[in-house]
Amino acid sequence: GENVEQHPSTLSVQEGDSAVIKCTYSDSASNYFPWYKQELGKGPQLIIDIRSNVGEKKDQRIAVTLNKTAKHFSLHITETQPEDSAVYFCAAADVEYGNKLVFGAGTILRVKS
Amino acid sequence: DTAVSQTPKYLVTQMGNDKSIKCEQNLGHDTMYWYKQDSKKFLKIMFSYNNKELIINETVPNRFSPKSPDKAHLNLHINSLELGDSAVYFCASSQDRGISYGYTFGSGTRLTVV
């Protein structure tokens, strides 16, 4: 089955700096890669996703890149703000075969002001 | 209106008891899920239902039994609760089997077994 590894487990950045979180996956059949943000006491919230036929996707300060050959994908947050502080999860799934998202272990992002 | 709502938000109970968690979604999604988040924040799928049909059943003790009376509801019943069942349980839903639009999660139920 799919296995998703996520690094780093914690990340501290200064407000205004960029943050990068990286994930690798094991199953070459995976073709859908979402990122979720979880704030304290809340459920994970989808912030951006990418399909395997796209190499990069951007939404304002957030971007995701995908390298299918190397089986890794990354989340980039630019101009970080204190409200970006949260736990971020990457995930992977084969949407043609079902809908089971396999999550990475999460990254605690702290943005210091 | 909350898209995916779970009740209760907190549940404290003694070992050996039986408890249920309810989930409802008003998004018109076809598929619903239960995920368990442990103390290290790791999210692991437990079950998935598509239009009341069980389609994913991970390696979960049979003390856990999901029930879906209709496609907008997915409940989780747990028998003979154990200390190791303490976790946050999340319900989620998605558009269809192809997860065209990603999952929408509920706010979670924190279960504490004492």
Chai-1 contact restraints between the chains, C-beta under 6 A:
chainA,res_idxA,chainB,res_idxB,connection_type,confidence,min_distance_angstrom,max_distance_angstrom,comment,restraint_id
A,P34,B,G102,contact,1.0,0.0,6.0,A-B,restraint_1
A,K42,B,S107,contact,1.0,0.0,6.0,A-B,restraint_2
A,G43,B,F90,contact,1.0,0.0,6.0,A-B,restraint_3
A,G43,B,F105,contact,1.0,0.0,6.0,A-B,restraint_4
A,G43,B,G106,contact,1.0,0.0,6.0,A-B,restraint_5
A,G43,B,S107,contact,1.0,0.0,6.0,A-B,restraint_6
A,G43,B,G108,contact,1.0,0.0,6.0,A-B,restraint_7
A,P44,B,F105,contact,1.0,0.0,6.0,A-B,restraint_8
A,L46,B,G102,contact,1.0,0.0,6.0,A-B,restraint_9
A,D49,B,G102,contact,1.0,0.0,6.0,A-B,restraint_10
A,V87,B,K41,contact,1.0,0.0,6.0,A-B,restraint_11
A,V95,B,G98,contact,1.0,0.0,6.0,A-B,restraint_12
A,V95,B,I99,contact,1.0,0.0,6.0,A-B,restraint_13
A,N99,B,T31,contact,1.0,0.0,6.0,A-B,restraint_14
A,N99,B,S94,contact,1.0,0.0,6.0,A-B,restraint_15
A,N99,B,R97,contact,1.0,0.0,6.0,A-B,restraint_16
A,N99,B,I99,contact,1.0,0.0,6.0,A-B,restraint_17
A,K100,B,I45,contact,1.0,0.0,6.0,A-B,restraint_18
A,K100,B,I56,contact,1.0,0.0,6.0,A-B,restraint_19
A,F103,B,L43,contact,1.0,0.0,6.0,A-B,restraint_20
A,A105,B,F42,contact,1.0,0.0,6.0,A-B,restraint_21
A,G106,B,K41,contact,1.0,0.0,6.0,A-B,restraint_22
